[in-house]
Amino acid sequence: MKEYIVYTDGGYSTSDNVGAGAYIILRADGETLVRQNAFVIRYQTSQRAELIAILRALEDLPDGARALIITDNRNAANGFGHVPKRKGKPDIDLLLEYKRIVRYRKLNIEFQWIKSHGGHKWNELCDGLCTEALAEAS
């Protein structure tokens, strides 16, 4: 079974009403970069952008992979088990998609929360990817 470490982040621009997400996939050694990606999603919050970044990262993992997802979003770090309510509506669509991907792809996923802007190399890079994506979108 291949093992990976995944960093994710989400951002939002109120002036443009656009969210951005990013993820970085590393080998289990925590240094070998496998893939990084950033994207923009119109009319989405930073919360949803981060959750979508997790989903996109899972789609880039090989079937049967084991991964530790490291995020600075406490709700996401709860393992999608407690998807927060947004404007009174739960992000249930993302929770269901997470469960579908994990089950279908036979992934073994764990989550870890880290402090935002705590100087962690890969988390800061992820944040930078979101910032760049938002800047390009405006």
C-alpha positions in Angstrom: 0.0 0.0 0.0 1.4 3.4 -1.0 1.4 6.1 1.6 1.1 9.8 1.1 0.9 13.1 3.0 -1.5 15.7 1.7 -1.7 19.4 2.6 -4.8 21.4 1.7 -6.0 25.0 2.0 -8.9 27.2 0.9 -9.2 30.9 0.5 -11.8 33.5 -0.5 -12.0 36.9 -2.1 -15.0 38.9 -0.9 -14.4 41.5 -3.6 -14.7 39.0 -6.4 -17.0 36.5 -4.6 -14.6 33.6 -5.6 -13.1 30.8 -3.6 -9.8 29.1 -4.2 -8.5 25.7 -3.1 -5.1 24.1 -3.3 -3.5 20.8 -2.4 0.0 19.3 -2.3 0.6 15.5 -2.4 3.9 14.2 -1.0 5.3 10.8 -0.6 5.3 9.4 2.9 8.8 10.8 3.5 7.2 14.2 3.7 9.6 15.8 1.2 9.1 14.2 -2.2 6.5 16.2 -4.2 4.1 14.1 -6.1 1.6 16.7 -7.3 0.4 20.2 -6.5 -2.7 21.9 -7.8 -4.7 25.1 -7.2 -8.1 26.1 -8.6 -10.7 28.8 -8.4 -14.4 28.2 -7.8 -16.8 31.0 -8.3 -19.4 31.7 -5.6 -17.9 29.3 -3.1 -16.6 30.1 0.4 -13.1 29.3 1.7 -14.6 26.5 3.7 -16.1 24.8 0.7 -13.0 25.5 -1.3 -10.9 23.7 1.2 -13.2 20.7 1.4 -13.2 20.5 -2.4 -9.4 20.6 -2.4 -9.5 17.6 -0.1 -11.8 15.8 -2.6 -9.6 16.7 -5.6 -6.5 15.5 -3.8 -8.3 12.1 -3.0 -9.1 11.8 -6.7 -5.4 12.2 -7.5 -4.3 9.4 -5.1 -4.0 5.8 -6.5 -6.7 3.3 -5.5 -6.0 1.6 -2.2 -3.6 4.4 -1.0 -3.2 5.4 2.6 -2.9 9.2 3.2 -2.6 11.6 6.1 -4.4 14.9 5.2 -3.0 17.9 7.0 -5.1 21.0 7.1 -5.5 24.2 9.0 -9.2 23.9 8.9 -10.5 22.3 12.1 -13.8 21.2 10.5 -12.0 19.4 7.7 -9.6 17.9 10.2 -12.5 16.3 11.9 -12.4 13.9 9.0 -15.4 15.2 7.2 -17.4 13.7 10.1 -18.7 17.0 11.2 -19.1 19.1 8.1 -20.2 22.5 9.3 -23.3 24.3 8.5 -23.0 27.2 6.0 -25.7 29.7 5.9 -28.0 27.2 7.7 -27.4 24.4 5.2 -25.0 21.6 5.8 -22.3 20.9 3.2 -23.8 17.4 3.0 -23.0 17.2 -0.8 -19.3 17.3 0.0 -19.6 14.8 2.9 -21.4 12.4 0.6 -18.8 12.8 -2.1 -16.0 12.3 0.4 -17.6 9.0 1.5 -18.2 7.9 -2.0 -14.6 8.5 -3.1 -13.1 6.8 0.0 -15.3 3.8 -0.3 -15.0 3.4 -4.1 -11.3 4.0 -4.3 -10.6 1.9 -1.1 -8.6 4.7 0.5 -7.4 4.8 4.1 -7.6 8.4 5.2 -6.5 10.1 8.4 -6.7 13.8 9.2 -4.4 16.1 11.2 -5.0 19.7 12.1 -2.2 22.3 12.2 -2.2 25.9 13.1 -2.8 28.3 10.2 0.2 30.5 9.3 2.3 28.6 11.8 5.4 28.6 9.6 4.9 25.0 8.3 6.6 24.8 4.9 4.0 22.8 3.0 1.0 24.6 4.6 2.5 27.9 3.7 3.1 26.8 0.1 -0.5 25.6 -0.1 -1.7 29.0 1.2 0.5 30.7 -1.4 -1.1 28.6 -4.1 -4.5 29.7 -3.0 -3.4 33.4 -2.9 -2.0 33.1 -6.4 -5.1 31.5 -7.8 -7.3 34.2 -6.3 -5.0 36.9 -7.7 -5.2 35.4 -11.2 -9.0 35.2 -10.9 -9.5 38.9 -10.2 
